[in-house]
Amino acid sequence: MSLVTKVNQLSSNVAIRLEKLQNLYQVLTKNEPTQHISKVFANLEKIDRHAFRTMSSCETIGRKHIVNKIAMRNAVERHIGALKKTEQAFQIGVVKDQKSKNPLVKLTQDVLAENVLPFLTREEATNLQTACVGYSSLTASRFHRLNTLSQAIVQDQAEIPLLFQELHKNDRTRILTKFRKQIFDWNQMKELREPLLKEIEAMKAKHSFTIPSSKSLVNYLPKLPIPLMSASVGSFLTEKERAALRNSCKDTRKIQTPASTIVKTYHLEDLIETYLHVSSSNLTPSDKAKTLHKLLSMAYSLSEIEKLPRPTYLSLSAFFQEVEARNLIRMIEAICNARPLPNLPAGVEDLHIPNDPTKAMLKADRLRDWIHQHQVAIAAIDSGLYLENKGLSLLPKEIGQLQALQELRLYNNRLVSIPKEIGQLQALQGLGLGNNRLVSVPKEIGQLKALRTLDLENNRLVSVPKEIGQLQALRVLDLEDNWLVSVPKEIGQLKALKTFFLADNRLVSVPKEIGQLEALEWLNLESNRLVSVPKELSQLKVLEHFGWNNNGLISLPPELDRIKGILKEQNKQLQLKNFLSQLSLCVTGQHNTKKIANLLKAMEKLLGKETRSRLHRCLYEVAQEAAKADKLLSKKLKDKQFGRKAFLDRNIDPKLKAVAIATFRKTLGE
């Protein structure tokens, strides 16, 4: 049995169910006797009877009685509306093409756009467009009328009310409902001109009818995708009908997954490798679907940043080329403003970005030729290149030409990707990529052998490449405030690493290889989802600072006693700073003698009498200088207990006490 025949059968089943439901609705409307209603209800299909019996508004149906006829009638009306959508989706309009072994089925536009079109060849798409002439014509007519009304509103023409009445009744209803109007009075609607135009544009977009082209010669239409069955059609079908639809095509196991089909059809392999830094050939079907979603999400994000129209799968390559061109112009402009460079070629001296995509790409091509001609001068740029806040969304691959560069700062841009050519910067010692929108880092970053500082703070990274372990000169690695769920074990190869920030991520574990970072002095794991830390952290002999708060950790392993000692000392220092801050506020503000006394006792208890004596000594030394002009203060200085009493004495200048506290802070190395 052919696909068309089987879908015809499904359409007939839906039509039969509709007819029976409409009979029940008429009986309920006429308020027939309960016995007659029960007979009509018993004639329904099993799936429909079960649906109504589970509704709270219809308590008992069949041989007994119906409690609420009005609720029952409303429920039947809603069910009829749902089935009518299915009937529309199954309106059969077979393409009468003798050469085609797989005649195409006419489906509604919503089903086509979301579920079928991405899997068609060019020839099939043309045939399908022909098959949808009836639906397309209706859509085109509605689109044309909306467009005419939109133009009239912009030009404030007198015939606007007449053009509104010529709209399709559904379009008129939508506009009146949206703006809560009973009638369309243009004198009142003038105040809502902008929202009205916006609503009309949204309605026009819904009625546009386009068929994407494809270079693929493979026919994927016989396998109707799962979304078609589940979302658009399956929700209105019985289980038996869904099973029949699933079995309506042969050799389904040989058909590629939708994601694989899209990647292959639109030649997206290079884009995935260039901007997401993964090879599509090594991905499972599930991972390929996720990767395809990431690529399209990146493109949509770029379209918002660059204020460009959203691309389709067919236009993705051209879209990324245009974005690269715009960013190359920005980068060259920033470099030219920072340092003298050879004269730019004619026609591109102003370095503004043209609105016309063709002109922008032409200007970028001229700049690339200029870079090639002067590559020696460009490669000689050393010291630092500071490109913060330049509005960059993609870092051009031409950055790889700056082979003598020692520091590159790209903070506070809108970068979503960096090119693999970053690995050519062999002299680079500092790379700042914080406060961007990066979702991945190329593995070529491991080629930066001279790199000492790598800052990737506040991005959208879910992972970092294992090649990061090749950065043997790295001293500082900042991965704070990302979306990391894991860290590669190769991180343990960074023998020179002193500072490692991993706070504010989504880590559930850290590799035990972190214990091999023999030079590590500062490790911050705060605000993650850790429930344990490896006991190998006890091997970090020079660790001085360790942050682990705001995790799922209840306590540290017993092997980390030395680290506990570090934490205890850190806690003491933090408490001391807090005491000093409160003491400074007390002596310079409202003099609370009791609170000052309590703070001094707490400091003594925390760090011993020696610490408190040092604070008193600071106050004594400060007061000695001031006593030269103050006889009363000079007299008080003769008291051996001056320091202890002076902090509690209201008559001593608060400024002296504040200076003494500040001096004491300096002795602590703050």
Beta strands, then each sheet from edge to edge (+ up, - down):
strand 1: 384-386
strand 2: 407-409
strand 3: 430-432
strand 4: 453-455
strand 5: 476-478
strand 6: 499-501
strand 7: 522-524
strand 8: 545-547
sheet 1: 1+ 2+ 3+ 4+ 5+ 6+ 7+ 8+
end
